Amino acid sequence: MCKWILLLMMGLMVCHSGAWAAGATLPPPEDLPETEAFPELMRFQNGDPVLTAEDWALRRQELKELYAYYMYGHMPDKARETLSYTIQDDPDTGSKLLTITVSAGEKTASFPVLVTLPDTEAPAGGYPFFVEYMPHHYQDWFTKEWVTAVSPNCRMAANRGYAGINYDPSKVAKDNATFFGAFYTLYPYDRADPAQQNGTLLAWAWGVSKIIDAMEAGAGDELHINPALSLVGGVSRFGKGAAVAGAFDERIRVVIPSCSGAGGIATYRTGNSGKTYDLTSLGGGSAWVNESRNEPFSNLQGGEGYWFCGNFAKIPGVKCLPVDQHMLAALVAAPDRHMIIVTGIESEGWNNTEGQCLAYAASQPAWDLLGAGDQNNMIVHLNGHAILDSDMQQILDYCDVHLLGKSPADGSTDFAQMKGNLFLEHNRQVLDPLFAPYLD
């Protein structure tokens, strides 16, 4: 173990100049030791406390390297890429089809997104835009039929003055272990080289970054969209994807992971299977029991292992992880950024809703350090594996105020209800002991 600690400290050393040591000396995943402790967010790997915004910038780099090496993979260097785009009318929806083409070395790949613009005149600087992990040819959640349409949340966004962008991540990386799609055309998955084994969650996040790149490259001007005012959301595995995108791309202003569970925002080291909660604050029962098991670590390393980098499958167990998901949530923290975690409770036994709240609460110290404590948020609804209409209403009300400078009185949302109240106010007595430092 002493050898491992020495290697980890060498690999994650932060120099006085602020330079970041390369992560090449990180211990192999097979050699990670077990630890019962919850990893400390506000402490460097060498044990020093994180006390200033400058410290946090360095700590953020440490955490990104840990997540890249052990969980998701490394984001490619976009300085080696060239990007172009085309915009055309989409006859099926009446929206705009933005096709993004990226070249890296001698390889080229493209993927489309559907852009729905508001009917109102664009404000100075352009519309804010909501990117939703959702193809425009998708299975309707209620009818279970395949439809070609703008997603309901993107339509609501457009009706509220935000451009809505349906992003089909399968065009960037198939949701399976074939490692096929635009990302893998440019950056093939090499089963013999761990450094070239990026998971699909990272690939999907890359696609979100390319959408923002295209906006910055001129598509924003043509579509009257402001590249600096982005919201990114997704549900379930796409909620995991939204969380990863927000962690790796600091340009995303509002990150909205919904029902993301293990591998997303839910903490790995806690579970809520079999626990009883009072849901009367949401209109539910006073003693609801989560009769579902939480998604096991073995699932993520097994059949769903393609979501993650090659090293992830080699980690001996949950207690060996050098990070936990409060750290992923904290990677969004910045003075000009916002997190809005969304999840259900009755519909989400598999996704460990309490663990998502722990990640939310335990990430708060990073936000507070940066003077952005009110910009970390969590919405819990009673039922629905989705970003519901009611959630979207709250999200857009919040963004109207925090991105567009409107008065809170213009909306219908009480932002105090976006603070994980179900757990932190109404179920404090049953929460995991790891919540204790964050309950005040």
C-alpha positions in Angstrom: 0.0 0.0 0.0 2.9 2.4 0.8 4.1 1.9 -2.8 0.7 2.7 -4.2 0.4 5.9 -2.1 3.8 7.1 -3.3 2.8 6.4 -6.9 -0.5 8.2 -6.6 1.1 11.2 -5.0 3.7 11.4 -7.7 1.2 11.0 -10.5 -1.1 13.7 -9.0 1.5 16.2 -7.8 0.4 19.8 -8.0 3.5 22.1 -8.4 3.7 25.6 -6.8 3.7 27.1 -10.3 0.3 25.6 -10.9 1.7 23.1 -13.4 -0.1 19.8 -13.6 2.1 16.6 -13.6 1.1 14.1 -16.2 -1.0 11.2 -15.0 1.3 8.5 -16.4 2.3 7.3 -13.0 -1.2 6.7 -11.7 -1.4 3.2 -10.2 -3.0 0.5 -12.5 -6.7 0.0 -11.7 -6.0 -3.6 -10.5 -3.7 -2.2 -7.7 -6.1 0.3 -6.2 -6.6 -0.5 -2.5 -9.9 -0.6 -0.7 -10.9 2.3 1.5 -14.1 2.7 3.6 -13.8 6.5 3.6 -15.8 8.8 1.4 -13.2 10.5 -0.8 -12.6 14.1 0.3 -13.6 16.6 -2.3 -11.8 19.6 -0.8 -8.4 18.0 -0.2 -5.7 17.3 -2.7 -4.4 13.8 -3.2 -1.3 14.7 -1.2 -3.5 15.6 1.8 -3.3 19.4 1.5 -6.6 21.3 2.0 -8.3 23.1 -0.9 -8.7 26.7 0.5 -8.9 29.1 -2.4 -10.4 29.4 -5.9 -6.8 28.9 -7.3 -6.6 25.7 -5.2 -9.9 24.5 -6.6 -8.7 25.0 -10.2 -5.8 22.7 -9.5 -8.0 20.2 -7.6 -10.4 20.2 -10.6 -7.5 19.1 -12.8 -6.7 16.3 -10.4 -10.2 15.1 -10.4 -10.6 15.3 -14.2 -7.5 13.2 -14.6 -8.8 10.6 -12.1 -12.1 10.4 -13.9 -10.4 10.2 -17.3 -8.0 7.5 -16.3 -10.2 5.3 -14.2 -13.8 5.9 -15.4 -14.7 7.7 -18.6 -11.6 8.1 -20.8 -9.7 11.2 -22.1 -11.3 14.0 -24.2 -9.4 14.4 -27.4 -7.4 17.5 -28.0 -9.6 19.7 -30.2 -6.6 21.7 -31.3 -5.8 18.8 -33.6 -9.3 18.9 -35.1 -10.9 21.0 -37.9 -14.6 21.6 -37.9 -17.2 22.7 -40.5 -21.0 22.6 -40.7 -24.0 22.9 -42.9 -27.5 24.1 -42.1 -30.6 23.1 -44.1 -34.3 22.9 -43.6 -35.7 19.7 -42.1 -38.9 18.8 -44.1 -40.2 16.4 -41.4 -40.2 18.9 -38.6 -39.9 22.4 -40.0 -36.8 22.9 -38.0 -33.2 23.2 -39.1 -30.8 20.3 -39.6 -27.3 21.3 -38.5 -24.7 18.8 -39.7 -21.3 19.0 -38.0 -18.2 17.6 -39.7 -15.0 17.0 -37.9 -11.6 16.0 -39.3 -8.7 14.7 -37.2 -5.6 13.7 -39.1 -6.7 12.0 -42.3 -10.1 10.9 -40.9 -13.4 12.8 -41.2 -16.8 12.1 -39.6 -20.1 13.9 -39.4 -23.3 13.9 -37.3 -26.5 15.9 -37.4 -28.6 17.7 -34.8 -32.0 19.2 -35.1 -32.4 22.8 -34.2 -35.8 24.3 -33.4 -35.8 28.1 -33.1 -38.3 30.3 -31.3 -40.9 32.2 -33.2 -39.9 35.4 -31.4 -37.2 37.7 -32.5 -33.7 36.8 -31.1 -32.4 38.9 -28.2 -29.2 40.9 -28.6 -26.4 38.3 -28.6 -28.7 35.5 -29.7 -31.0 32.9 -28.2 -29.9 30.7 -25.4 -30.0 27.0 -26.4 -31.0 23.8 -24.8 -29.3 20.6 -26.0 -31.2 17.5 -25.1 -29.9 14.0 -25.6 -32.9 13.0 -27.7 -33.1 12.1 -31.5 -35.8 13.7 -33.5 -36.8 10.2 -34.5 -37.6 8.6 -31.2 -40.0 6.4 -29.3 -42.7 8.4 -27.6 -42.5 7.7 -23.8 -46.3 7.4 -23.5 -47.5 5.7 -26.7 -44.3 3.6 -27.2 -44.6 4.5 -30.9 -41.7 5.7 -33.0 -42.3 9.3 -34.2 -40.4 12.0 -36.1 -40.8 15.1 -34.1 -39.1 17.8 -32.0 -38.9 16.5 -28.4 -41.4 18.0 -26.0 -38.7 19.6 -23.9 -37.1 21.2 -26.9 -40.5 22.4 -28.1 -41.2 23.9 -24.7 -37.7 25.5 -24.7 -38.5 27.1 -28.1 -41.8 28.3 -26.9 -40.0 30.1 -24.0 -37.4 31.8 -26.2 -34.6 29.2 -26.1 -33.4 27.3 -29.2 -34.1 23.6 -28.7 -31.5 21.1 -30.1 -32.3 17.4 -30.4 -29.0 15.6 -30.1 -29.0 11.9 -31.1 -25.9 10.5 -29.4 -26.1 7.3 -31.3 -24.8 9.1 -34.4 -21.7 9.9 -32.4 -21.3 6.5 -30.7 -23.7 3.6 -30.8 -25.2 2.6 -27.4 -23.4 -0.8 -27.5 -20.0 -2.3 -27.5 -19.4 -2.0 -31.2 -17.7 1.4 -30.7 -19.1 2.6 -33.9 -20.1 6.2 -34.8 -18.5 9.6 -35.7 -16.4 9.7 -32.5 -14.9 6.2 -33.1 -14.3 6.9 -36.7 -11.9 9.7 -35.6 -10.7 8.0 -32.4 -10.9 4.2 -32.8 -11.3 2.1 -29.7 -8.1 0.0 -29.4 -8.7 -3.1 -27.4 -5.0 -3.5 -26.9 -4.2 0.0 -25.7 -5.9 1.3 -22.6 -5.0 4.9 -23.6 -7.3 4.5 -26.6 -10.3 3.0 -24.9 -12.7 5.9 -24.4 -16.2 4.9 -23.3 -19.4 6.0 -25.0 -20.3 8.4 -22.2 -17.1 10.3 -23.0 -17.8 10.0 -26.8 -21.3 11.5 -26.3 -19.8 14.3 -24.2 -17.4 15.0 -27.1 -20.5 15.4 -29.4 -22.0 18.0 -27.1 -18.7 19.9 -27.2 -18.7 19.8 -31.0 -22.2 21.4 -31.0 -20.8 24.3 -29.0 -17.7 24.4 -31.3 -20.0 24.7 -34.3 -21.9 27.5 -32.7 -18.7 29.3 -32.0 -17.5 28.7 -35.5 -20.4 30.6 -37.1 -23.5 28.4 -36.8 -24.5 30.5 -33.8 -24.5 33.7 -35.9 -26.4 32.1 -38.7 -29.1 30.6 -36.4 -29.1 33.7 -34.0 -27.9 31.5 -31.1 -25.6 32.7 -28.4 -22.8 30.1 -28.1 -22.1 31.2 -24.5 -25.7 30.4 -23.2 -26.0 26.6 -23.3 -28.1 24.2 -21.3 -27.4 20.5 -21.6 -29.8 17.7 -20.3 -30.6 14.1 -20.7 -32.3 11.2 -18.9 -31.1 7.9 -17.6 -28.0 6.8 -19.5 -28.2 10.1 -21.3 -28.4 11.8 -17.8 -25.0 10.1 -17.2 -23.9 11.6 -20.5 -25.1 15.1 -19.6 -23.2 14.9 -16.3 -20.0 13.8 -18.1 -20.4 16.6 -20.7 -20.8 19.1 -17.9 -17.7 17.8 -16.1 -15.4 17.9 -19.1 -16.6 21.1 -20.9 -16.6 24.2 -18.8 -18.4 26.2 -21.5 -21.7 24.5 -20.7 -23.5 27.0 -18.5 -26.3 24.8 -17.1 -25.9 21.1 -16.6 -29.1 19.0 -16.2 -28.5 15.3 -15.5 -31.8 13.5 -14.9 -32.4 10.1 -13.3 -28.7 9.4 -14.0 -28.0 6.8 -11.2 -24.8 4.9 -10.9 -22.1 6.1 -13.2 -23.9 9.4 -13.3 -24.6 11.5 -10.3 -25.5 8.8 -7.7 -22.8 8.0 -5.2 -21.3 4.5 -5.6 -20.6 4.0 -1.9 -24.2 4.4 -0.7 -27.5 2.7 -1.5 -31.1 3.1 -0.7 -32.6 -0.3 -1.5 -35.1 -1.3 1.1 -35.2 2.2 2.7 -38.5 3.9 3.7 -39.2 7.6 3.0 -41.9 10.1 3.7 -43.1 11.4 0.3 -46.0 13.5 1.5 -44.2 16.7 0.6 -44.4 15.5 -3.1 -48.0 14.3 -2.8 -47.1 10.6 -2.1 -47.4 8.3 0.8 -45.9 8.7 4.3 -44.0 5.4 4.2 -42.9 4.5 0.7 -40.4 1.7 0.6 -37.8 1.3 -2.2 -38.3 -2.3 -3.0 -35.9 -2.2 -6.0 -32.2 -3.0 -5.7 -29.9 -0.2 -6.9 -27.9 -0.7 -10.1 -24.9 -2.9 -9.1 -21.3 -2.0 -9.8 -21.1 -5.4 -11.6 -23.6 -4.2 -14.2 -21.6 -1.1 -15.0 -18.4 -3.2 -15.4 -20.2 -6.0 -17.3 -22.9 -5.5 -19.9 -22.7 -1.7 -19.6 -19.0 -1.5 -19.5 -18.7 0.1 -22.9 -20.1 3.3 -21.3 -16.7 3.6 -19.5 -13.1 3.4 -20.4 -11.2 0.1 -20.5 -9.6 0.7 -17.0 -13.0 0.9 -15.3 -13.7 -2.8 -15.7 -10.4 -3.7 -14.0 -11.2 -1.9 -10.7 -11.5 -4.6 -8.0 -14.6 -3.0 -6.4 -16.5 0.1 -5.4 -14.4 0.6 -2.3 -11.3 0.8 -4.6 -12.6 3.9 -6.5 -10.3 6.9 -5.8 -13.4 9.1 -6.5 -17.1 9.2 -5.9 -19.8 11.0 -7.8 -20.0 14.1 -5.6 -16.7 14.9 -7.2 -18.3 14.6 -10.7 -21.0 17.0 -9.7 -18.5 19.4 -8.2 -16.6 19.5 -11.5 -19.4 21.7 -12.8 -18.8 24.3 -10.0 -17.8 27.8 -11.3 -19.0 31.4 -10.7 -20.8 31.5 -14.0 -22.1 27.9 -14.2 -25.2 26.1 -12.8 -26.1 22.5 -11.9 -29.8 21.3 -11.9 -30.0 17.6 -10.9 -33.4 16.2 -11.8 -34.8 12.9 -10.7 -37.9 11.0 -9.6 -38.3 8.9 -6.5 -41.1 6.3 -6.9 -39.9 5.5 -10.4 -36.2 5.5 -9.6 -35.5 2.6 -7.2 -32.8 1.4 -9.5 -31.2 4.8 -9.7 -30.6 5.5 -6.0 -32.3 8.9 -5.7 -30.9 9.3 -2.2 -27.3 8.8 -3.5 -28.0 11.5 -6.1 -28.9 13.8 -3.3 -25.8 12.9 -1.4 -23.7 13.8 -4.5 -25.6 17.1 -4.7 -25.1 17.9 -1.0 -21.4 16.8 -0.8 -20.5 18.8 -3.9 -21.8 22.0 -2.2 -18.4 23.0 -0.6 -16.9 23.6 -4.0 -19.7 25.9 -5.0 -19.5 27.7 -1.7 -15.8 28.3 -2.1 -16.4 29.9 -5.4 -19.1 32.2 -4.1 -21.7 30.3 -6.2 -23.5 28.4 -3.5 -27.0 29.1 -4.8 -26.1 27.8 -8.3 -26.1 24.2 -7.2 -29.7 22.7 -7.4 -31.7 19.6 -7.3 -35.3 18.9 -8.3 -37.1 15.7 -7.0 -40.5 14.8 -8.5 -42.7 12.0 -7.2 -42.8 9.8 -10.3 -41.4 9.8 -13.8 -38.2 8.6 -15.4 -37.9 11.9 -17.3 -37.5 15.6 -17.2 -41.2 16.3 -16.7 -43.0 19.4 -18.0 -43.1 20.7 -14.5 -39.3 20.2 -14.1 -38.7 22.0 -17.4 -40.9 24.9 -16.3 -38.7 25.3 -13.2 -35.5 24.9 -15.2 -36.5 27.6 -17.7 -37.8 30.0 -15.0 -34.4 29.5 -13.2 -32.5 30.2 -16.5 -34.6 33.2 -17.3 -33.3 34.8 -14.1 -29.7 33.5 -14.0 -28.9 33.6 -17.7 -31.2 36.3 -19.0 -31.4 38.6 -16.0 -35.2 38.5 -15.7 -36.9 39.1 -12.4 -37.8 36.1 -10.3 -41.3 37.6 -10.0 -41.8 37.0 -13.8 -41.8 33.2 -13.3 -43.9 30.8 -11.2 -41.0 28.9 -9.5 -40.0 29.1 -5.9 -36.3 28.4 -6.3 -36.1 27.3 -2.7 -37.8 24.1 -3.8 -34.8 23.3 -6.0 -32.6 22.3 -3.1 -33.1 18.5 -2.6 -35.9 19.3 0.0 -37.4 15.8 -0.1 -34.3 14.4 1.6 -32.6 17.4 3.3 -35.8 18.7 4.9 -38.3 15.9 5.1 -36.2 12.7 5.5 -33.2 13.7 7.4 -33.6 11.0 10.0 -33.2 8.1 7.6 -30.3 9.5 5.5 -27.0 7.6 5.2 -24.5 8.7 7.8 -22.3 10.1 5.1 -24.8 13.0 4.8 -23.9 14.2 8.3 -21.2 16.9 7.4 -23.6 18.4 4.9 -26.9 18.7 6.7 -26.3 22.2 8.1 
